[in-house]
Amino acid sequence: MSNTSNSINVISETEERKNKINELNKIGLNPYPSKAKRTHEISEVIKNFSVLEESKENVFLCGRLRSKRAHGNLSFANLEDASKNIQIAISKKEVGVDNYKLFKKLIDIGDFLEVNGNCFLTHKGEKSIMVKSFKLLSKAIRPLPDKWHGLKNEEEKFRKRYLDLLMNPGLREMFKKKTKFWEVTRNFMKEKGFFEVETPTIETTTGGAEANPFKTYHKDFDLNVYLRISVGELWQKRLMSAGFEKTFEIGRAYRNEGSGPEHIQEFTNMEFYWAYANYEDGMNLVRELYQTIAKKVFDTYKFEARGHKFDLSKEWPKIDYREEVIKQTGIDILKAEKKEIEEKLKELKVKYDGSNKERLIDTLWKYCRKSISGPAFLINHPKIVSPLAKAKEDNPELTERFHVLIAGAEIGNGYSELNNPIDQKERFEEQKKLLEAGDEEAMMPDWEFVEMLEYGMPPTCGFGFGERLFAFLVNKPIREVSLFPLVKPKN
């Protein structure tokens, strides 16, 4: 059947349901009452079915009608709430002639009902409710998508996410799992003695990451401001200076950049900061955190994602950034000139932004990481790509930074935080030059942050990860693990 035919059918059924609303109003029945009575969730009834059946206790259930099979004097339907679904039976004898006619004629699949009845087993042994009375709670004007086919168009799924969730119980379960993912994370951090904080989402400079921000205008202060691109990195470091020693935040971050399987413009991240700890301490804590999430949320350590298999319970080797790039490409990023890196990227047929050497090195590394299944820690990042990480004492060209590598991607970023105000000021100056040269992802300098460092900040390890990890563990593009991802309005 063509889409045009489908649209015509939907329109005609919608008009038919509107007519039913008029009929309900004529007989004095409100199709959208405000009050409902519910004594049990459906899952509770199913769990205690034998007891409720034996006691003949009246139960009041509320939910959406998901199927309807109208027969002569006895009809069956399926009622669903957030917890479960159950079969209901409507008999002319039990509800009366007029109410039975009303159910058959004016009640449709998709309507919300309140039903009152008793538990009974059908001759096939199916747990059911014999309805004594029912009440319409909300009339659905539009018919639900076909049960078996649902929504096929990807953009339509996101636009009408409520229908996609309604028709796909597995999708609802995934989001319940995502909630547990963050609950386990929060509980883990608190059990380790970290204090949960909230930091600004509107900033005058976007610190803590290299990304293109969303820009807006603060009317009262008459200045341009930005939505944060990290979860309070420079603010949580201020808290280290203020006397806090372990903080974390779970919150939203925003990046005005392209979409893809691993990138979305609005997402949830967690960041922690830990005084008197360095990146090696951070790696140990992060490995334990990821393993705890895997076990408590998914009850396994073994996963598949993006064509890779990985086991979080196994050894997490440390991979040297420079050595891995040399191994895979023959390029020594500490010695190579910009032109040499560009030629290698052309040879590898990798698209790149050649505006500066930092971007070229980052692009070359991103090519290399695709072959690494992990789990592993990437270490010894060049200073040029790590403007907030502390330099290594034995080699100032490298930093005490680490990434978690899983399935060919970076799923978590941490480092021994730079707390030398002189060094930080110099790096911000370099980032400022990059911004002025047109690099939209270069980090904005925060001179007040430098001032804070001049008052002193203890040695600190910082780390952040986000819902990208969850997306990899369920092997879904990140857009699919967002309840309501941004979609363009219809013209």
C-alpha positions as CSV (number, residue, x, y, z in Angstrom):
1,M,0.0,0.0,0.0
2,S,1.4,3.5,-0.9
3,N,2.1,6.1,1.7
4,T,-0.7,8.3,0.2
5,S,-3.2,5.5,0.8
6,N,-1.9,5.0,4.4
7,S,-2.3,8.8,5.0
8,I,-5.9,8.7,3.7
9,N,-6.7,5.7,5.9
10,V,-5.3,7.5,9.0
11,I,-7.2,10.7,8.2
12,S,-10.5,8.8,7.7
13,E,-10.0,6.8,11.0
14,T,-9.1,10.0,12.8
15,E,-12.3,11.6,11.6
16,E,-14.2,8.5,12.7
17,R,-12.7,8.7,16.2
18,K,-13.6,12.4,16.4
19,N,-17.2,11.5,15.6
20,K,-17.0,9.0,18.5
21,I,-16.0,11.8,20.8
22,N,-19.1,13.7,19.8
23,E,-21.2,10.6,20.5
24,L,-19.6,10.2,24.0
25,N,-20.4,13.9,24.7
26,K,-24.0,13.4,23.6
27,I,-24.6,10.6,26.1
28,G,-22.8,12.6,28.9
29,L,-19.5,10.8,29.1
30,N,-16.4,12.9,29.3
31,P,-13.7,11.4,27.0
32,Y,-10.9,13.1,29.0
33,P,-11.7,13.0,32.8
34,S,-9.1,14.1,35.3
35,K,-9.7,11.4,37.9
36,A,-8.8,7.7,37.8
37,K,-8.9,4.9,40.3
38,R,-6.1,2.4,40.5
39,T,-5.5,-0.1,43.2
40,H,-2.8,-2.3,41.5
41,E,-0.2,-2.1,38.8
42,I,-0.7,-4.9,36.2
43,S,2.6,-6.5,37.2
44,E,1.4,-6.7,40.8
45,V,-1.7,-8.5,39.7
46,I,0.2,-11.0,37.7
47,K,2.6,-11.6,40.5
48,N,-0.1,-12.2,43.1
49,F,-2.7,-13.7,40.7
50,S,-3.5,-16.9,42.6
51,V,-4.2,-15.0,45.8
52,L,-6.3,-12.4,44.1
53,E,-8.2,-15.0,42.2
54,E,-9.0,-17.1,45.3
55,S,-10.0,-14.0,47.4
56,K,-12.1,-12.7,44.5
57,E,-10.8,-9.2,45.4
58,N,-11.8,-6.4,43.1
59,V,-8.9,-4.8,41.4
60,F,-8.8,-1.4,39.6
61,L,-6.3,-1.2,36.7
62,C,-5.4,1.6,34.4
63,G,-3.6,1.5,31.1
64,R,-3.7,1.7,27.3
65,L,-5.8,-0.7,25.2
66,R,-3.3,-2.5,22.9
67,S,-5.6,-4.9,21.2
68,K,-9.4,-5.6,20.9
69,R,-11.3,-8.6,19.8
70,A,-15.0,-8.0,19.8
71,H,-17.3,-11.0,19.6
72,G,-21.0,-11.7,20.2
73,N,-21.6,-11.4,23.9
74,L,-18.0,-11.6,25.1
75,S,-15.1,-9.5,23.9
76,F,-11.4,-9.6,24.8
77,A,-8.8,-6.9,24.9
78,N,-5.2,-6.3,26.1
79,L,-4.5,-3.7,28.7
80,E,-1.0,-2.3,29.2
81,D,0.5,-0.1,31.8
82,A,4.2,0.8,32.3
83,S,4.8,-2.4,34.3
84,K,3.1,-5.2,32.2
85,N,0.1,-6.1,30.1
86,I,-2.9,-8.4,30.8
87,Q,-5.9,-9.8,29.0
88,I,-9.3,-8.3,30.0
89,A,-12.7,-9.9,29.2
90,I,-15.8,-7.8,28.8
91,S,-19.0,-9.7,29.0
92,K,-22.5,-8.3,28.2
93,K,-23.7,-10.1,31.3
94,E,-21.2,-8.5,33.6
95,V,-21.2,-4.9,32.3
96,G,-24.7,-4.7,31.0
97,V,-26.1,-4.3,27.5
98,D,-25.6,-0.5,27.1
99,N,-22.0,-0.6,28.4
100,Y,-21.2,-3.6,26.2
101,K,-22.4,-1.8,23.2
102,L,-20.4,1.3,24.2
103,F,-17.3,-0.8,24.5
104,K,-17.7,-2.4,21.1
105,K,-18.7,0.8,19.3
106,L,-16.9,3.7,20.9
107,I,-13.7,2.2,22.5
108,D,-10.7,1.8,20.2
109,I,-7.2,0.4,20.4
110,G,-5.0,3.2,21.8
111,D,-7.6,4.5,24.3
112,F,-6.7,4.7,28.0
113,L,-9.1,2.8,30.3
114,E,-9.8,2.2,33.9
115,V,-11.2,-1.3,34.5
116,N,-12.6,-2.9,37.6
117,G,-12.9,-6.6,37.9
118,N,-11.7,-10.0,39.2
119,C,-8.9,-12.3,38.3
120,F,-9.8,-15.5,36.4
121,L,-8.1,-18.1,34.2
122,T,-9.4,-18.7,30.7
123,H,-9.9,-22.3,29.6
124,K,-6.5,-22.0,27.9
125,G,-5.0,-21.0,31.3
126,E,-4.3,-17.4,30.4
127,K,-4.4,-14.9,33.4
128,S,-7.2,-12.5,32.7
129,I,-9.5,-9.9,34.3
130,M,-13.3,-10.3,34.1
131,V,-14.4,-6.7,33.9
132,K,-17.3,-5.6,36.0
133,S,-17.1,-1.9,34.9
134,F,-14.9,0.3,32.9
135,K,-14.2,4.0,32.4
136,L,-12.7,5.8,29.4
137,L,-9.8,7.9,30.7
138,S,-8.4,9.3,27.4
139,K,-9.7,8.9,23.8
140,A,-6.9,8.4,21.2
141,I,-7.9,10.3,18.1
142,R,-5.1,9.0,15.9
143,P,-4.7,5.2,15.4
144,L,-1.4,3.7,16.6
145,P,1.1,2.4,14.1
146,D,0.8,-1.2,12.9
147,K,1.9,-3.5,15.7
148,W,4.1,-5.6,13.5
149,H,5.7,-2.9,11.4
150,G,5.8,0.1,13.6
151,L,7.8,3.1,12.4
152,K,10.2,2.3,9.7
153,N,11.6,5.8,8.7
154,E,14.5,6.6,11.0
155,E,13.8,10.3,11.2
156,E,10.1,9.6,11.9
157,K,11.2,7.4,14.8
158,F,13.0,10.2,16.4
159,R,10.3,12.8,15.6
160,K,7.6,10.6,17.1
161,R,9.8,9.0,19.8
162,Y,6.8,8.4,22.0
163,L,5.3,6.0,19.4
164,D,8.7,4.3,18.8
165,L,8.9,3.7,22.6
166,L,5.3,2.6,22.8
167,M,5.7,0.0,20.0
168,N,9.1,-1.2,21.1
169,P,9.3,-2.7,24.6
170,G,13.0,-3.5,24.1
171,L,13.7,0.2,23.5
172,R,11.9,1.1,26.8
173,E,14.0,-1.5,28.6
174,M,17.2,0.0,27.1
175,F,16.4,3.4,28.6
176,K,15.6,1.8,32.0
177,K,19.1,0.3,31.7
178,K,20.6,3.7,30.9
179,T,19.0,5.1,34.1
180,K,20.7,2.2,36.0
181,F,23.9,3.0,34.2
182,W,24.0,6.5,35.8
183,E,22.7,5.2,39.1
184,V,25.6,2.7,39.4
185,T,28.0,5.5,38.4
186,R,26.7,7.9,41.0
187,N,26.6,5.3,43.7
188,F,30.2,4.2,42.9
189,M,31.5,7.7,43.1
190,K,29.8,8.4,46.4
191,E,31.0,5.1,47.9
192,K,34.5,6.2,46.9
193,G,34.0,9.4,48.9
194,F,33.4,11.8,46.1
195,F,31.1,14.8,46.7
196,E,28.4,15.5,44.0
197,V,28.3,19.1,42.8
198,E,26.5,21.3,40.2
199,T,28.4,23.8,38.1
200,P,27.3,26.4,35.6
201,T,26.0,25.3,32.2
202,I,26.2,28.9,30.9
203,E,29.8,30.2,30.7
204,T,31.6,33.3,29.4
205,T,34.4,31.0,28.2
206,T,34.1,27.4,27.3
207,G,36.8,25.5,29.2
208,G,37.6,21.9,29.6
209,A,37.6,20.5,26.1
210,E,38.3,21.4,22.5
211,A,35.0,21.7,20.7
212,N,32.8,24.3,18.9
213,P,30.3,25.7,21.4
214,F,26.7,26.9,21.1
215,K,26.6,30.7,21.5
216,T,23.8,32.7,23.0
217,Y,23.2,36.2,24.5
218,H,22.7,37.2,28.1
219,K,20.3,40.1,28.0
220,D,20.6,41.3,31.6
221,F,24.4,41.3,31.5
222,D,24.6,42.4,27.8
223,L,27.2,39.9,26.8
224,N,27.7,36.8,24.7
225,V,27.8,33.5,26.6
226,Y,28.2,29.9,25.7
227,L,26.6,26.5,26.6
228,R,29.3,24.5,28.3
229,I,31.2,21.8,26.4
230,S,32.4,19.9,29.4
231,V,30.8,19.1,32.8
232,G,32.4,21.8,34.9
233,E,36.1,21.0,34.4
234,L,37.4,24.5,35.3
235,W,34.8,25.0,38.0
236,Q,35.5,21.7,39.7
237,K,39.3,22.5,39.7
238,R,38.3,25.8,41.4
239,L,36.7,23.6,44.1
240,M,40.0,21.8,44.5
241,S,41.6,25.1,45.3
242,A,38.7,25.9,47.6
243,G,39.4,23.0,49.9
244,F,37.3,20.2,48.4
245,E,39.3,17.1,47.6
246,K,36.9,14.7,45.8
247,T,34.1,16.1,43.6
248,F,32.0,14.8,40.7
249,E,29.2,16.0,38.5
250,I,26.8,14.2,36.2
251,G,25.2,16.6,33.8
252,R,24.5,17.8,30.3
253,A,27.1,19.2,27.9
254,Y,26.6,20.8,24.5
255,R,28.8,20.8,21.4
256,N,27.9,22.6,18.1
257,E,29.5,20.0,15.8
258,G,28.6,17.3,13.4
259,S,26.4,14.3,14.1
260,G,27.5,10.7,13.7
261,P,27.4,7.3,15.4
262,E,29.7,8.6,18.2
263,H,28.7,12.3,18.2
264,I,25.6,14.2,19.2
265,Q,25.1,17.9,20.1
266,E,23.6,17.4,23.6
267,F,24.6,14.6,25.9
268,T,25.2,13.6,29.5
269,N,28.7,13.3,30.9
270,M,30.3,12.5,34.3
271,E,33.5,14.3,35.4
272,F,35.4,13.7,38.6
273,Y,38.3,15.6,40.2
274,W,40.5,14.0,42.9
275,A,43.1,16.0,44.8
276,Y,46.5,14.4,45.7
277,A,46.0,11.8,42.9
278,N,47.6,11.5,39.5
279,Y,46.7,10.0,36.2
280,E,47.9,6.5,37.3
281,D,45.6,6.6,40.3
282,G,42.8,7.7,37.9
283,M,43.4,4.8,35.6
284,N,43.0,2.3,38.5
285,L,39.8,4.0,39.6
286,V,38.3,4.2,36.1
287,R,39.0,0.5,35.4
288,E,37.2,-0.4,38.5
289,L,34.3,1.9,37.7
290,Y,33.8,0.5,34.1
291,Q,34.0,-3.0,35.4
292,T,31.4,-2.2,38.1
293,I,29.1,-0.7,35.5
294,A,29.5,-3.7,33.3
295,K,28.6,-6.2,36.1
296,K,25.8,-4.3,37.8
297,V,24.1,-3.0,34.7
298,F,24.7,-5.7,32.1
299,D,25.8,-8.7,34.3
300,T,28.6,-9.4,31.9
301,Y,32.1,-8.1,31.1
302,K,32.0,-9.2,27.4
303,F,30.7,-6.9,24.7
304,E,30.6,-6.4,21.0
305,A,30.5,-3.0,19.3
306,R,31.4,-1.4,16.0
307,G,32.8,-4.7,14.7
308,H,35.0,-5.2,17.8
309,K,34.8,-7.7,20.7
310,F,36.2,-6.7,24.1
311,D,36.2,-8.1,27.7
312,L,36.4,-5.5,30.4
313,S,37.5,-8.0,33.0
314,K,40.8,-8.7,31.1
315,E,44.1,-6.9,31.3
316,W,44.0,-3.3,30.3
317,P,47.3,-2.7,28.5
318,K,48.9,0.8,28.2
319,I,49.4,2.0,24.6
320,D,52.0,4.7,24.0
321,Y,50.5,7.4,21.7
322,R,53.7,8.2,19.8
323,E,54.8,4.6,19.5
324,E,51.4,3.4,18.2
325,V,51.4,6.1,15.5
326,I,54.9,5.2,14.4
327,K,54.0,1.5,14.4
328,Q,50.9,2.0,12.2
329,T,52.0,4.9,10.0
330,G,55.8,5.3,10.3
331,I,55.3,8.9,11.3
332,D,57.1,10.3,14.5
333,I,54.7,13.0,15.5
334,L,57.3,14.7,17.7
335,K,59.7,15.1,14.9
336,A,57.6,15.2,11.7
337,E,56.8,18.5,10.0
338,K,53.3,19.5,9.1
339,K,53.8,18.7,5.4
340,E,55.0,15.1,6.2
341,I,51.8,14.4,8.2
342,E,49.6,15.9,5.5
343,E,51.2,13.6,2.9
344,K,50.8,10.6,5.1
345,L,47.1,11.4,5.6
346,K,46.6,11.8,1.8
347,E,48.3,8.4,1.3
348,L,46.0,6.8,3.8
349,K,43.0,8.6,2.1
350,V,42.0,10.3,5.3
351,K,40.2,13.6,5.2
352,Y,41.8,16.2,7.3
353,D,41.7,19.9,8.3
354,G,45.2,21.2,7.7
355,S,44.9,24.4,9.6
356,N,47.5,23.5,12.2
357,K,49.7,20.7,13.3
358,E,47.6,19.9,16.4
359,R,44.6,19.0,14.2
360,L,46.8,16.9,11.9
361,I,48.3,14.9,14.7
362,D,44.8,14.3,16.2
363,T,43.5,13.2,12.8
364,L,46.4,10.8,12.3
365,W,45.8,9.3,15.8
366,K,42.1,8.8,15.1
367,Y,43.0,6.8,12.0
368,C,45.3,4.6,14.2
369,R,42.8,4.0,17.0
370,K,40.2,2.3,14.8
371,S,42.1,-1.0,14.8
372,I,42.3,-1.2,18.7
373,S,39.6,-3.3,20.3
374,G,40.6,-2.7,23.9
375,P,40.0,-2.3,26.7
376,A,43.3,-0.3,26.9
377,F,44.7,2.9,28.2
378,L,46.2,5.4,25.7
379,I,49.1,7.3,27.5
380,N,51.9,9.7,26.7
381,H,49.9,12.2,24.7
382,P,51.9,15.0,23.1
383,K,51.7,18.3,24.9
384,I,50.4,20.0,21.7
385,V,47.1,18.0,21.9
386,S,46.7,18.3,25.7
387,P,46.4,21.9,26.8
388,L,45.1,21.1,30.3
389,A,47.3,18.1,31.2
390,K,50.5,18.2,33.3
391,A,53.7,17.6,31.3
392,K,55.8,14.5,32.2
393,E,58.9,15.2,34.3
394,D,61.1,13.0,32.2
395,N,59.9,14.3,28.9
396,P,58.2,17.7,28.8
397,E,56.9,17.1,25.2
398,L,54.5,14.5,26.6
399,T,51.8,14.7,29.2
400,E,50.3,12.6,32.0
401,R,47.1,12.0,30.2
402,F,45.1,8.9,29.5
403,H,42.2,7.8,27.3
404,V,40.1,4.7,27.7
405,L,40.2,2.8,24.3
406,I,37.2,0.6,23.5
407,A,36.1,-0.7,20.1
408,G,38.4,1.6,18.1
409,A,37.2,4.8,20.0
410,E,38.1,6.9,22.9
411,I,35.5,6.3,25.7
412,G,36.8,8.4,28.5
413,N,39.5,11.0,29.0
414,G,41.6,11.9,32.1
415,Y,44.9,13.4,33.2
416,S,47.1,14.7,35.9
417,E,45.7,18.3,35.9
418,L,48.0,21.1,35.0
419,N,48.3,23.3,38.2
420,N,51.3,25.4,37.2
421,P,49.8,28.8,36.4
422,I,52.8,29.9,34.3
423,D,52.6,26.8,32.1
424,Q,48.8,27.1,31.9
425,K,49.0,30.7,30.8
426,E,51.5,29.8,28.1
427,R,49.2,27.0,26.8
428,F,46.2,29.3,26.8
429,E,48.2,31.8,24.7
430,E,48.9,29.0,22.2
431,Q,45.2,28.1,22.1
432,K,44.3,31.8,21.6
433,K,46.5,31.9,18.5
434,L,44.8,28.8,17.2
435,L,41.4,30.5,17.7
436,E,42.5,33.7,16.0
437,A,43.8,31.6,13.1
438,G,40.3,30.1,12.6
439,D,40.4,26.9,14.6
440,E,36.8,26.8,16.0
441,E,37.6,23.8,18.3
442,A,40.6,25.4,20.0
443,M,40.1,26.0,23.7
444,M,39.1,29.5,24.9
445,P,41.5,31.0,27.3
446,D,40.1,31.5,30.9
447,W,42.4,34.1,32.5
448,E,40.4,34.0,35.8
449,F,41.2,30.3,35.9
450,V,44.9,31.1,35.6
451,E,44.4,33.6,38.5
452,M,42.9,30.8,40.6
453,L,45.9,28.6,39.9
454,E,48.1,31.5,41.1
455,Y,46.5,31.1,44.5
456,G,47.4,27.4,44.4
457,M,45.7,24.1,43.4
458,P,46.8,20.8,44.8
459,P,48.0,17.9,42.5
460,T,44.8,16.6,41.0
461,C,43.5,13.9,38.7
462,G,40.5,14.6,36.5
463,F,38.5,12.3,34.4
464,G,35.4,12.4,32.3
465,F,33.2,10.0,30.3
466,G,29.7,10.1,29.0
467,E,26.8,8.3,27.5
468,R,29.0,7.3,24.6
469,L,30.2,4.5,26.9
470,F,26.6,3.3,27.3
471,A,26.1,3.5,23.5
472,F,29.1,1.3,23.0
473,L,28.0,-1.2,25.6
474,V,24.6,-1.6,24.0
475,N,26.2,-1.4,20.5
476,K,23.9,1.5,19.3
477,P,24.7,4.8,17.7
478,I,24.7,7.5,20.3
479,R,21.6,9.2,18.8
480,E,19.6,6.1,19.5
481,V,20.4,6.1,23.2
482,S,19.1,9.7,23.6
483,L,15.4,9.8,24.5
484,F,14.6,12.8,22.3
485,P,17.5,13.7,20.0
486,L,17.2,16.9,18.1
487,V,15.4,16.7,14.7
488,K,14.7,19.4,12.2
489,P,11.2,20.8,12.2
490,K,8.9,19.7,9.4
491,N,8.5,22.4,6.7
